Amino acid sequence: MSQLGLLILRGYFGGMMLISHGWPKMMSFSEKSAIFPDPLGVGSELSLVLAIFAEVICAGLVVVGLFTRFATIPLMITMAVAAFIIHANDPFFKQEFPLTFMAGYLAIFLSGSGDYSLQKILGLTSNSRWKFVSFLMK
């Protein structure tokens, strides 16, 4: 995948999730916390907090390209819950949207943050991370 294509992919999938889904949830937290779906049985408020974490924090990390592979994991889990639990009994067109986002996050997960990313600018390449971890272990 080209580096520019990866930047566009990260910007679109991360930005759309942040602006269209995460930010509105965060801004209406008090209204939604009691009525938010609880598909995992952890309570409506915690379910909303987990969704906001994925859709705001993780989506923001994807956009800037920092800890991108880690950040896509909660996003893929959130989209899987939306597609296979929340919309399990709905027609496919209701599942299609979260499945499309999940596929985008999977592509980003497999590709990493790329050259046009904050991770690259800060020099946090996979080799430098492992060198840092091995240094700490000594």
Secondary structure, 3 states (H helix, E strand, C coil): CCHHHHHHHHHHHHHHHHHHHHHHHHHCHHHHCCCCCCCCCCCHHHHHHHHHHHHHHHHHHHHHCCCHHHHHHHHHHHHHHHHHHHCCCCCHHHHHHHHHHHHHHHHHHHHCCCCCCHHHHCCCCHHHHHHHHHHHHC
